[in-house]
Amino acid sequence: MARTSIQNADNDAQSDISDKAAQAKKNAARTAQDVEELADLTYDELREQLELVKADLAELTAAMKRAGQQTARQAARSARRTGRRAMDTASDGYDYATDQVEDALGTAEDFAKDRPALALGLAAGAGFLLAMVMSRR
């Protein structure tokens, strides 16, 4: 009987060990499955985050493009405005110079009409001086 009870105890111990081994195996399998699901979930979450980053980057690129285009349009408008102002200023300068030359010619004509001998003498002297300067070259 002692032998039977030792054998029964051995059988119970082996059965208990087998049960615990089976339980440990199930726990390991469940843990492995949980880790795999977590890895899949993390991969999917990373993929979603990457897609969001891509979308944000595309939106940022489009915004930068629009800002660049707007800046280029503003620069072009400013250049056109400055060009128009420069043309207006040049035209005003041309008009002023034309008026001054016409006034000077009118004054010279009036002087020649009032004092023809003096005008002729001045013209001859200026011609003589110009001829001397030109002949030295």
C-alpha positions as a printed NumPy array, in Angstrom:
array([[  0.   ,   0.   ,   0.   ],
       [  2.791,   2.362,   0.709],
       [  4.109,   1.533,  -2.636],
       [  0.753,   2.26 ,  -4.254],
       [  0.45 ,   5.526,  -2.472],
       [  3.99 ,   6.464,  -3.603],
       [  3.025,   5.476,  -7.112],
       [ -0.17 ,   7.478,  -6.861],
       [  1.804,  10.428,  -5.55 ],
       [  4.24 ,  10.059,  -8.452],
       [  1.361,   9.874, -10.916],
       [ -0.269,  12.905,  -9.303],
       [  3.023,  14.802,  -9.436],
       [  3.564,  13.873, -13.083],
       [  0.001,  14.798, -13.898],
       [  0.404,  18.085, -12.043],
       [  3.669,  18.798, -13.894],
       [  2.037,  17.912, -17.211],
       [ -0.894,  20.186, -16.411],
       [  1.432,  23.028, -15.427],
       [  3.554,  22.467, -18.557],
       [  0.42 ,  22.531, -20.711],
       [ -0.746,  25.69 , -18.944],
       [  2.688,  27.304, -19.433],
       [  2.589,  26.321, -23.114],
       [ -0.873,  27.907, -23.485],
       [  0.308,  31.049, -21.672],
       [  3.394,  31.261, -23.909],
       [  1.247,  30.828, -27.03 ],
       [ -1.19 ,  33.501, -25.787],
       [  1.706,  35.862, -24.977],
       [  3.246,  35.261, -28.415],
       [ -0.124,  35.972, -30.043],
       [ -0.539,  39.16 , -27.958],
       [  2.956,  40.324, -28.957],
       [  2.191,  39.6  , -32.611],
       [ -1.097,  41.519, -32.42 ],
       [  0.673,  44.389, -30.703],
       [  3.35 ,  44.401, -33.422],
       [  0.658,  44.362, -36.119],
       [ -1.214,  47.154, -34.353],
       [  1.972,  49.189, -33.975],
       [  2.819,  48.619, -37.651],
       [ -0.672,  49.706, -38.694],
       [ -0.514,  52.738, -36.425],
       [  2.896,  53.676, -37.846],
       [  1.556,  53.237, -41.349],
       [ -1.405,  55.533, -40.548],
       [  0.928,  58.108, -39.002],
       [  3.154,  57.943, -42.073],
       [  0.148,  58.541, -44.307],
       [ -0.824,  61.542, -42.163],
       [  2.722,  62.901, -42.396],
       [  2.642,  62.457, -46.179],
       [ -0.664,  64.312, -46.391],
       [  0.627,  67.109, -44.155],
       [  3.784,  67.38 , -46.238],
       [  1.752,  67.585, -49.45 ],
       [ -0.429,  70.295, -47.909],
       [  2.635,  72.203, -46.707],
       [  4.236,  71.942, -50.148],
       [  1.077,  73.281, -51.775],
       [  0.93 ,  76.165, -49.283],
       [  4.581,  77.009, -49.949],
       [  3.904,  76.946, -53.686],
       [  0.935,  79.295, -53.297],
       [  3.002,  81.641, -51.114],
       [  5.817,  81.629, -53.682],
       [  3.41 ,  82.372, -56.496],
       [  1.832,  85.207, -54.532],
       [  5.261,  86.676, -53.763],
       [  6.224,  86.423, -57.444],
       [  3.003,  88.186, -58.461],
       [  3.64 ,  90.949, -55.932],
       [  7.23 ,  91.347, -57.17 ],
       [  6.01 ,  91.545, -60.783],
       [  3.398,  94.188, -59.867],
       [  6.011,  96.178, -57.992],
       [  8.44 ,  95.956, -60.926],
       [  5.741,  97.109, -63.364],
       [  4.867, 100.019, -61.067],
       [  8.517, 101.018, -60.749],
       [  8.998, 100.703, -64.513],
       [  5.984, 102.918, -65.172],
       [  7.282, 105.494, -62.699],
       [ 10.719, 105.429, -64.35 ],
       [  9.159, 105.889, -67.785],
       [  7.004, 108.75 , -66.506],
       [ 10.044, 110.407, -64.918],
       [ 12.096, 109.973, -68.11 ],
       [  9.233, 111.363, -70.174],
       [  8.913, 114.334, -67.822],
       [ 12.692, 114.907, -68.059],
       [ 12.541, 114.743, -71.858],
       [  9.635, 117.19 , -71.939],
       [ 11.508, 119.564, -69.597],
       [ 14.704, 119.384, -71.688],
       [ 12.727, 119.975, -74.899],
       [ 11.057, 123.026, -73.343],
       [ 14.409, 124.395, -72.169],
       [ 16.006, 123.946, -75.622],
       [ 13.024, 125.616, -77.289],
       [ 13.249, 128.508, -74.82 ],
       [ 17.001, 128.847, -75.451],
       [ 16.48 , 128.812, -79.221],
       [ 13.716, 131.39 , -78.887],
       [ 15.993, 133.592, -76.772],
       [ 18.836, 133.197, -79.313],
       [ 16.503, 134.137, -82.187],
       [ 15.273, 137.18 , -80.286],
       [ 18.88 , 138.2  , -79.556],
       [ 19.863, 137.755, -83.233],
       [ 16.889, 139.877, -84.327],
       [ 17.627, 142.607, -81.786],
       [ 21.426, 142.705, -82.335],
       [ 22.318, 141.024, -85.621],
       [ 25.904, 142.346, -85.811],
       [ 26.783, 141.15 , -82.32 ],
       [ 25.157, 137.743, -82.978],
       [ 27.16 , 137.376, -86.202],
       [ 30.397, 138.304, -84.39 ],
       [ 29.713, 135.823, -81.59 ],
       [ 28.911, 133.061, -84.101],
       [ 32.121, 133.778, -86.04 ],
       [ 34.185, 133.779, -82.812],
       [ 32.622, 130.536, -81.645],
       [ 33.268, 128.956, -85.058],
       [ 36.908, 130.119, -84.986],
       [ 37.439, 128.679, -81.47 ],
       [ 35.79 , 125.405, -82.425],
       [ 37.967, 125.156, -85.558],
       [ 41.111, 125.681, -83.45 ],
       [ 40.122, 123.063, -80.919],
       [ 39.262, 120.552, -83.656],
       [ 42.494, 121.189, -85.61 ],
       [ 44.682, 120.321, -82.6  ],
       [ 43.339, 116.837, -82.436]])
